[in-house]
């Protein structure tokens, strides 16, 4: 795990927990925060982005790359930087990680801002890698055909994870292409979706993303089913903003709504014209949550 700080050294500390899992941080995430107000900490989670060893290397051992390992990394980084409490921002998978961190270390979290809310329940994984296929039957069948060894549709994620550990590079590369084509099919079908959000990444980043993703999802993020919803009472006293697109096909609104109901200190902002990849309206909601009403996008 690699952490890079920017903005005002004396500003409000805020770690950015990226999605994927395995996507790595981007400059655009840093630019969400007013540099005159925040001390932004970009975390490239284990084995992706600028972290080493990198998951694209087949020899890299991922056995320690678990949700619990990532939570320990975040807490070690906080202590290393001498930060007492911080605003935690997470999007997509990053929202899962932020919730798990806040429930484990509530005394260290001043507030939460979560976008594209997920909790990585098996129910959510099954929707993204099976259920949503009813909207995209042709693309789903192409993805399903890539892993004929999967005995049932519910076994596709585990079969992809096994292929990402195959000794032949060509098998791993083909599995990564199939996985990212499916993810792009879902994202690209959304309002403001980018049909190359995953397939357009450099091959090294794509391999790391899919290897980490498949392993995490095949293990249901090493969390008991519904643990983050059941544990929402641990967030009592922590204010939170949940920003979610009503048109989100990847992660339906249900999860954000259930979390909001279980967490009285949260506010749920439903963005009517946005999906999982956001758009101008979601961007405005996010900038307001982080920087205040009318806040412009800070300069790079």
KADAHU-V322468 format. One line per field, one symbol per residue. phi: phi as a letter, one per 30 degrees, with the letter a starting at -180 (. if undefined). burial: b if it has 9 or more other C-alpha atoms within 8 Angstrom, else e. Layout:
BEGIN
phi: ???
burial: ???
END
This chain:
BEGIN
phi: .bcbcaidecdddbdccddkdjdidbedddddcdddcccdcccddeibhcdbdcdddddddcdcdbeddddddddddedddicdbbdccbbheddeddddddddbddccdabbbbidbbhdeedddddcaeddddbddddddddddbddddbedcdddddddddcddcddddddddddddddedddddddeidcdbecdddeedddddedddedddddchihbdeiedddcddddejcdbcccbddcdddbeeedddddeddbddccccccdcbcddikeddedddddddcjeidddedd
burial: bbbeebbbeebbbbbbbbbbbbbbbeeebbbbbbbebbbbbbbbbbbbbbbeebbbeeebeeeebbbebbbebbeebbbeeebebbbbbbbbbbbbbbbbbbbeebebbbbbbbbbbbbbbeebbbbbbbebbeebeebbeebbeebeebeeeebbbbbbbebbbbeeeebbbebbbbbbbbbbbbbbebbbbbbbbbbebeeebbbbbbbbbbbbbbebbbbeebebbebbeebbebbbbbbbbbbbbbbbbebbbbbbebbebbebbebebbbbbbbebbbebbbbbbbeeeeebbee
END
